[in-house]
Amino acid sequence: MVTYKVGISGSYGGLNLGDEAILNSIIAQLRRSLDVEITVFSRNTEDTQVNHAVEHVVEVRHLTKVEIIPQIDSLNLFILGGGGIFFDKEAEIYLRELEIAHQNDVPTMVYGVGAGPLDNENSRKRVKEVLNYADVITVRDREAKKIFEDIGVDNPIMITADPAFLLTPEPLPKNALKMEQVHGQRMLVGISVREPGPAAPDIDPNFYHGLLANAADFVISRLDADVIFVPMERAVFDVQHCHAVISKMLRPQHAWVLKGDYSPGQLLTFMKHFSFTIGMRLHFLIFAALQGVPFVALPYASKVSGLLDNLQVPMPPLNRVDSGLINAYIDKAWDERSAIKNRIQQHIPHLKALAAENNRLAVDLLSQRR
């Protein structure tokens, strides 16, 4: 049996549960298809070694170009992605390894990525230049394809779906539900926030903190519920922003922040304990959809709007809503939750099939270069 050497690079290393869900799914799909020896190019080797069963981990941000070449030169395929890695501040960081792979005649695949904001002229030029060398490019939404086409990427670009749609649930740690105060006595609503930053430079924390605090108070009163805030980036600022929202609530005694440090598969399992969710982060919403939990989203970026389009869950962008409108959408979504759940579940198989197409293309690329 042939063993293929595959390298995977992206925003990996334990910072974001959505990115870790993507990596988990890419690895699982490859191992189901072929005998592979996997190297992950990570921002935190210890985290990746502990949480992903791979043969090699390289702490890519600490190595020079000369040091990284031997790690790439021996590969049969270099995968960049998935996730929203092509934005102004960090695009150049990820392009380096893709360019090295091309220069060393290693087949390359840009795998289920998102893009934007990509407004800096130098960033746009570099993304165009390097992506035009890639053997295969897939994107997770229509907006990413449009951005790449607009900056001049001539290679074919296929729209697939986020690899995280193929994530499978994992058992929760013992006593997790007790620790998180999930006792079945009151309905639970999950809420996701995200911090402003280079991938979301236009969101105003004071604005969306107020919106979410008001929405949390509304569901507590409307549904007689408790609210659990779910930080998808525990190591960065999600926890702080969760507490900032709670501090603005009128009924904070019914709200708390998820305490445990869970894997993506465990968080996916936890999602089924929510009766309803309100979310900003893309993968929080994907997890809710996978578990059939109805939700209202606050679409701060095109990647979230794209998900809502795919699932046929209408919601105006974040900059066109106020508290009254959000609460009206929550009220309507709760009344129509059965229909929303059915609609989401009708679309999930198609999105899973599109997500699996990423792996099929990777396997084909390996087979062609055997």
N, C-alpha and C positions, 0 to 999 in steps of 0.2 A: 504494500500500500504506500502511495506517495504521501509524504508529509509536506504540506505547504507552509511556508513561513510568511506570516501576515503581520504587518505593523499597523497599529491604530493610534491616531493622534486626534486630540480635540481638547475640550475644556474639562479634562478629567483629573481627578485627584481629591474628590470628596467635598468640593465646595458647594455643589448644587445637586440635589436629588434627581432633578430632571435629567441632567447630563449623565449621572451615574446610571439612571434607568436606560438611557440610550446605549451606553457602553455594555451594560448587562445584556441587552437584547442583541447587539451586534455579535458579541462573543457567543451567545447561546445559538444564534442562527448559523454561524460559521461552523461550530462544533457539530451541529446536527447534520451538516451537509458534507463535510470533508474532515480528513485528519489534518489538523492545523496546529502549528506552533506559533503562539501569539505573543507579540511584544506590544505593550502599551506605552506610549510616550505620555508621561503624566506630569502634573505639577506637584504631586505628592506621592512618592513611590511607596511609602509605608501604608498610606490609606489604600492605594490600589492593590498592593500585595495582599492586604488583609481582606479586602472586600470582593476581589475578582480572581477567579482561578485561572491565571495566565502564567506562561512559562517565564516571561521576562518583563521587567518594568524599567523604564529609563526616565530619569528626572530631567526632562528635556530642557527646561528653562535654565538649567545651570550649566549646560554644555555649550562649547563653542561649535562653530560649523565644522571645523576639522575633527572635533571629537564625535560629532553626531554621524558623520559619513559612514564609518564602519557599521553603525547600528542599522543603517538603512540599506547599505549596499548589498547585504546578503538576503534581503527579502524577496519573496515572489510577488508580493502585492503590498502597496502602501495605501491605507485608507485614511482620508482626512474627513472627520465628521463623526456623528452628525452634530446637530445643535446649531444655535444661532451664533456662529463664530466669525462671520464676516461683517464686522462693524468697524467704524473708523479707528478706534483706539487699539484694537487687537488684531485686525486682519493680517498685518505684516508678520506678527508673531507666528501665526499658523502657516503662512505661506512658505516660510523658510524650509521646513521639512518636505513639503510638496515639491519645491523647486529642486532640492537635493536629490529626491527620488528620481525626478525626471532627468537630471544631469547624469545620474548613474544607471540609466536605462532600466529602472524599476517601474513596472506598471503601476498606475495610480488611479484611485477612485475618490471623487468628492461625493460623500455618502449622506444623503438625506439632510442637507444643511438648510439653514435659514440665512437671510441676509438683511442688512440694514440696522441702523442708519449708515449709509455709505456715501457721504457727501464730500469728503476730502478728496481733492483731485489726485494727489499722490497715491492715496489708498485705492481709488478707483482704477488708476493706471496699473498698479501692481497686481490687483486682483484679476484684471483683464489679462495681463501678460501671463501670469502663472496658470490660471484656469484654462487658457487656450492650449496648454500642454497636456492637460489631464486626459486620460483615456476614457473615463466615464464620469459624468456629472449627474447627480440626482439632487433634487431639492424637495423640501417638505411642503411647500406652498407656492401658489401662483405668483405671489408678490416677489419671492426670491428669484424666480425665473425671470420676471420682468426686470428686476434690478440688474441681474447679470447680463441680460440682453441689452439693456440701456447703456451699460458701460462698455459694450463691445465684445463680450464673450461670444465667439463664433462656434464653439463646440456645441453639439447637440446637448440639450438640457431636458431631462425627463422629470416630470412632477410625480413624486411618489407620496410617501407619508412619513411622519415621524417614526423612527424605529421603536420608540417607547410604546407604541400601540401593541407591540408583541411581548411586552413585559408580563410575566406570570406572578401570581401572588405567592408569598412566602408566609409561613407560620409566624405569628407574633411571639415575642419573648414571654416567658412565664410571668404572670401577674401584670402584664402591660395594661390590660383594661382597668384593673384596680388602680394602678398608678395614675392613669389618665382620667379617673373618675367616670368611667363608662359603666354605669350600673343599671341602665334600662329604666330608671324611674322618670326621666324627662327626655324629651326629644333632643337630639344633638344636631347642630348646624356647624359645618366646617367653613372656615374663612381663610383665604390666602391673601397675603399682601406681597409687595415686592419693593425693594429699595430703588431710589433713583440711581442712575449710574450711566456709564458710557453706552450701554445697550438700550437704555431708556432715558435719554437726556432731557426729555421735555415734560416729564411728569412732576407735579408739584406736591410734595409730601403733605403740606398743610391742607391742600384741597382734598386729596384722596383719603387722608386720615379721617377728615370730617365726614366724608361720604360713607366710609366703612363703619365708623362709629355709629352713625345714624342708622345704617342698615342693620347693624348688630342689635341695637336697641329695638328696632322694628320687629325683627324676627323673634326676639325674646318675648315681646308682648303679643305679637300676632299668633305665634305658634306655641306659646308657653314652653319655650325651648331654652337650653343652654348652648353657649357658643364656644367652640374650640378653634383657636387660631393655629394654623399649621405653617411653621417656617420651613420653606424648601431650601434655604441656605442658612443653616444654623451657625456655621462658622463665620458668616459675614454679618449682615445687618438685619436679616429678616426678623430675628427675635426682638431686637430693639424696636423695630417698626410695629410689630405686633403689640408690644406693651404701649407704644405711643398711641395706637388706636384705642386700646382699652382705657387709657387715661382720659380720653375724650368722651367716653360713654356715660350715659346717665344711669345705667344699671350694670356696672362692671362686676358686681358680685355674681353675675351669671356668666362670666366669661373668663377664660384662662388660656394659656399657651401650652401646646403639646410639649410634654417634658422629655420624652424618650428620644434616643438617637437611633432612628430606624433606617434599615436598608430600603431602597425603592420598592422591592417586592413586599416588604412588611408594611410600608405605608399604603401600598395598594390594598392590602388586606384590611388595614384600619379604616379605609374610606367607606367600606360597606356598613360601618356603624353610624354613618351620617344619614339623616333623612333628607337633607338638603345642603347645598353648598353655595358659597359666594366666592368668586375667585378672580385674582389678577394673573397669577402665574400660569403659563401655558400647561405645564405638566401636572399641576394640581387639577386643572380642568380635564386633562386627558385621563388621569387616574379616576376622577369622578365618572367620566363617560364610560370607562371600562367596567366600572362597578354598577353602572345603570343608575347613578345618583343624579337627580335633576339639579340643575344649577342656573345661577345668573352670573354672567361674567362682566368684568370691567375691562373692556378691550383697550389697553393702553398702547398696543402695537399691532401691526398688520398680521403678525403670526397668530395672535389671539382671534382677530377678526376672521382670518382664514379658517381656523378651527370651527368657529361658529357657523360659517357658511357651509362647511362640509357636513356639519351635524344638523343644519337647518334650525339653529337656535338664534333668533334675532336679538340684537342688542346694539344700540348706537355706540360709537367710540366714546372713550372716557371723557374727552374734551367737549362732548355735547350732551352731558347729563348733569342733573343735580340730584339732591337727596330725594325730592318728591318723585322724580321719574324713576330712579332706581327702586324705590320702595313700591312703586306701582308695578314695575316689572317683577319684583319678588312676589308680590301679592298674586299677580296673574299666573306666574310660573308655579306657585304652590297650588293654586286651584287646578291647574292643568298638568300637575306633575306626572300623572299616569300616562297621558298622551306624550309628554316630553320624553319620558323614559322609553316609551315604545319607539318614538322617532329616533332617539339616539341609538338604541339597540339595532334598529334597521340599518343604520349607516356603519356601525362598527365593523362588520365582516368585510365590507369593501375597503375600509381604511386599513384593516389588518392585511388584506391582500396586497394593497399598494405598498405597505411597509415591508412585506416579505419580498417584494420586487427588488428592493435594494440588495438583499442577500443573493438573489438569483443572478443579478448582474455581476456582483463580486465573484461568485462561483464561476460564471461564464468567463470572466476575465482571467481568472486563475487557470481554468482548463485550456483556454486558448494559448497561454504562455507556457504550458507544461513542457 
